[in-house]
Amino acid sequence: MEKIRETKKRFLNEIKKNNICISENPKGTDIFWPKSYAILYYQYSLSKIYNQNKAPVILQINEPINIIDNLWNGFFKNPKIKNEFLSTNKSLLIFKELYKDYLFDIIIIKQYKNIKNINQVINFLKSKLKTNGVIIIESVSFDIKFVTELFFKHSSKIFDFRINRFLIDNCIIEIKRYSSIKKIFYRFSYLPRYIFHLIVDSCYYSFNILKRIAK
């Protein structure tokens, strides 16, 4: 079995090898730059998944960059990748019917603010997770109500990277399936992350208001 350190290094090498960073490829993704996801989140989280399951079932929702599939195909061994676009209630109903018999290891949601009834979507997707599966919601910002609902209902883990790179939406929310007891435990464990996110979000929001006033 590969050590986590080796797997993390290989993940970053796959980004360079496939030229998927938007700083060098206009058709690339922003997870390496300008956002912090690749280094501060994905390389570790996906390395753990790789050491448990080298051929995961991956669902990408509202992923506009096709080239990112090259990263998953290069990093994992024969992963099964599905791509879907959700926005309306109709698309959600069709989606539920299509994937009623599926279970996923990794679900990545982008452009979540464009999805109608996002909480219903998350509830359904959570029921489609395998035992160690994960839902990853990218680019969370200025959405305290949504973040709070996810935290108290799902004991979600918030990764706020806006101190690392000063981007409004440089945040990820991670949701996993927990037993009732573990949900309570993780809610207390992740509470400092939740509070930190609220503070940073409020600071950014106030700063934006001051910028508008200054104009």
C-alpha positions as CSV (number, residue, x, y, z in Angstrom):
1,M,0.0,0.0,0.0
2,E,1.3,3.5,-0.9
3,K,2.1,5.7,2.0
4,I,0.0,8.8,2.3
5,R,3.0,11.1,1.7
6,E,3.7,9.3,-1.6
7,T,0.1,9.3,-2.7
8,K,-0.2,13.0,-2.0
9,K,2.9,13.7,-4.1
10,R,1.5,11.6,-6.9
11,F,-1.8,13.6,-6.8
12,L,0.0,16.9,-7.3
13,N,2.2,15.3,-10.0
14,E,-1.0,14.3,-11.9
15,I,-2.2,18.0,-11.9
16,K,1.1,19.0,-13.5
17,K,1.2,16.0,-15.8
18,N,-2.3,16.6,-17.2
19,N,-1.8,20.4,-17.4
20,I,-5.1,21.1,-15.7
21,C,-4.2,24.2,-13.7
22,I,-5.9,27.3,-15.1
23,S,-2.8,29.3,-14.5
24,E,-1.2,27.4,-17.4
25,N,-4.2,26.2,-19.3
26,P,-7.1,28.5,-20.0
27,K,-9.4,25.4,-20.1
28,G,-8.1,24.1,-16.8
29,T,-9.5,24.1,-13.3
30,D,-9.0,26.5,-10.4
31,I,-8.5,23.9,-7.6
32,F,-4.7,24.3,-7.6
33,W,-4.7,28.0,-8.3
34,P,-6.0,30.5,-7.4
35,K,-7.9,28.4,-4.9
36,S,-6.3,26.3,-2.2
37,Y,-8.3,23.1,-2.6
38,A,-5.7,20.8,-4.3
39,I,-2.9,21.4,-1.7
40,L,-4.9,22.0,1.5
41,Y,-7.7,19.5,0.9
42,Y,-7.8,17.2,-2.1
43,Q,-4.3,15.8,-2.0
44,Y,-4.9,14.5,1.6
45,S,-8.5,13.6,1.5
46,L,-8.3,11.7,-1.9
47,S,-5.1,10.0,-0.8
48,K,-7.0,8.5,2.1
49,I,-9.7,7.4,-0.2
50,Y,-7.2,5.9,-2.6
51,N,-5.6,3.8,0.1
52,Q,-9.1,2.4,0.9
53,N,-10.4,2.1,-2.6
54,K,-8.3,2.6,-5.7
55,A,-11.3,2.5,-8.1
56,P,-14.0,4.7,-6.6
57,V,-17.3,5.7,-8.1
58,I,-17.2,9.5,-8.5
59,L,-20.2,11.8,-9.2
60,Q,-19.5,15.4,-10.3
61,I,-22.4,17.8,-10.3
62,N,-22.2,21.0,-12.3
63,E,-18.6,20.5,-13.3
64,P,-17.9,22.7,-16.3
65,I,-14.3,21.6,-16.9
66,N,-14.1,18.2,-18.7
67,I,-10.3,18.1,-18.4
68,I,-10.6,17.4,-14.7
69,D,-11.6,13.8,-15.5
70,N,-8.0,13.3,-16.6
71,L,-6.9,14.0,-13.0
72,W,-9.2,11.4,-11.5
73,N,-8.4,8.8,-14.2
74,G,-4.7,9.4,-13.7
75,F,-4.7,9.4,-9.9
76,F,-7.1,6.5,-9.3
77,K,-7.1,3.1,-11.1
78,N,-10.1,2.8,-13.4
79,P,-12.5,5.0,-11.5
80,K,-16.1,5.2,-12.6
81,I,-16.9,8.8,-13.3
82,K,-20.4,10.3,-13.8
83,N,-21.2,13.9,-14.6
84,E,-24.5,15.6,-14.1
85,F,-25.9,19.1,-14.3
86,L,-28.6,20.1,-11.7
87,S,-30.6,23.3,-11.5
88,T,-34.3,22.8,-11.6
89,N,-36.7,20.5,-9.8
90,K,-37.3,18.6,-13.0
91,S,-33.6,17.8,-13.4
92,L,-33.5,16.6,-9.8
93,L,-36.4,14.2,-10.3
94,I,-34.8,12.7,-13.4
95,F,-31.5,12.5,-11.5
96,K,-33.1,10.6,-8.6
97,E,-34.6,8.1,-11.0
98,L,-31.3,7.6,-12.9
99,Y,-29.2,7.1,-9.8
100,K,-31.6,5.2,-7.5
101,D,-29.5,2.1,-7.7
102,Y,-26.1,3.8,-7.4
103,L,-23.8,4.3,-4.5
104,F,-20.9,6.7,-4.6
105,D,-17.5,7.1,-3.0
106,I,-17.0,10.7,-3.9
107,I,-19.6,13.4,-4.8
108,I,-18.3,16.8,-5.8
109,I,-20.8,19.7,-6.1
110,K,-20.0,22.9,-7.9
111,Q,-22.1,26.0,-8.4
112,Y,-24.4,24.9,-5.6
113,K,-26.1,28.2,-5.5
114,N,-27.6,27.5,-8.9
115,I,-29.3,24.3,-7.7
116,K,-32.9,24.7,-6.7
117,N,-33.7,23.0,-3.3
118,I,-30.1,22.3,-2.6
119,N,-30.9,20.8,0.8
120,Q,-33.2,18.2,-0.8
121,V,-30.4,17.4,-3.2
122,I,-27.9,16.9,-0.4
123,N,-30.3,14.7,1.6
124,F,-30.7,12.5,-1.5
125,L,-27.0,12.4,-2.3
126,K,-26.1,11.5,1.3
127,S,-28.4,8.5,1.1
128,K,-26.3,7.4,-2.0
129,L,-23.0,7.5,-0.2
130,K,-21.0,4.3,0.5
131,T,-19.9,3.7,4.1
132,N,-16.7,5.8,3.8
133,G,-18.1,8.1,1.1
134,V,-18.0,11.9,1.1
135,I,-19.9,14.8,-0.4
136,I,-17.7,17.8,-1.2
137,I,-19.3,21.2,-1.8
138,E,-16.9,23.7,-3.3
139,S,-16.9,27.5,-3.4
140,V,-19.0,28.3,-0.3
141,S,-19.4,31.9,0.5
142,F,-21.8,34.5,2.1
143,D,-24.3,31.7,2.9
144,I,-24.5,31.6,6.7
145,K,-28.0,30.1,6.7
146,F,-27.0,27.2,4.4
147,V,-23.7,26.6,6.2
148,T,-25.6,26.5,9.6
149,E,-28.2,24.1,8.3
150,L,-25.6,21.7,7.0
151,F,-23.5,21.9,10.2
152,F,-26.4,21.2,12.6
153,K,-28.2,18.6,10.5
154,H,-25.2,16.7,9.0
155,S,-22.3,17.6,11.4
156,S,-20.5,18.9,8.3
157,K,-16.8,19.8,8.4
158,I,-15.9,23.3,7.1
159,F,-12.6,24.0,5.4
160,D,-12.2,27.8,5.2
161,F,-9.0,28.6,3.3
162,R,-9.6,32.4,2.9
163,I,-6.8,33.2,5.3
164,N,-4.5,31.1,3.0
165,R,-5.6,32.9,-0.2
166,F,-7.8,35.9,0.0
167,L,-10.7,34.7,-2.3
168,I,-14.3,35.2,-1.2
169,D,-15.3,31.6,-2.1
170,N,-12.1,29.7,-1.1
171,C,-14.1,27.3,1.1
172,I,-15.2,23.7,1.0
173,I,-17.8,21.8,3.0
174,E,-17.4,18.1,3.6
175,I,-20.4,15.8,4.5
176,K,-20.1,12.1,5.5
177,R,-22.5,9.5,6.8
178,Y,-22.3,9.2,10.6
179,S,-24.3,7.3,13.3
180,S,-26.4,9.4,15.6
181,I,-23.7,9.3,18.3
182,K,-20.9,10.2,16.0
183,K,-22.9,13.1,14.6
184,I,-23.1,14.6,18.1
185,F,-19.4,14.0,18.7
186,Y,-18.3,15.5,15.4
187,R,-20.7,18.5,15.8
188,F,-18.7,19.4,19.0
189,S,-15.4,18.6,17.3
190,Y,-16.1,20.7,14.3
191,L,-17.7,23.6,16.2
192,P,-14.5,25.7,16.2
193,R,-14.4,25.4,12.4
194,Y,-18.0,26.6,12.1
195,I,-17.4,29.6,14.4
196,F,-14.2,30.5,12.5
197,H,-16.1,30.4,9.2
198,L,-18.8,32.7,10.6
199,I,-16.2,35.2,11.7
200,V,-14.3,35.1,8.4
201,D,-17.5,35.3,6.4
202,S,-18.7,38.3,8.4
203,C,-15.3,40.1,8.0
204,Y,-15.3,39.5,4.2
205,Y,-19.0,40.6,4.0
206,S,-18.2,43.8,5.9
207,F,-15.2,44.5,3.8
208,N,-17.3,44.2,0.6
209,I,-19.8,46.6,1.9
210,L,-17.1,49.1,2.8
211,K,-15.7,48.7,-0.8
212,R,-19.1,49.5,-2.3
213,I,-19.5,52.6,0.0
214,A,-16.0,53.8,-1.0
215,K,-16.9,53.7,-4.7
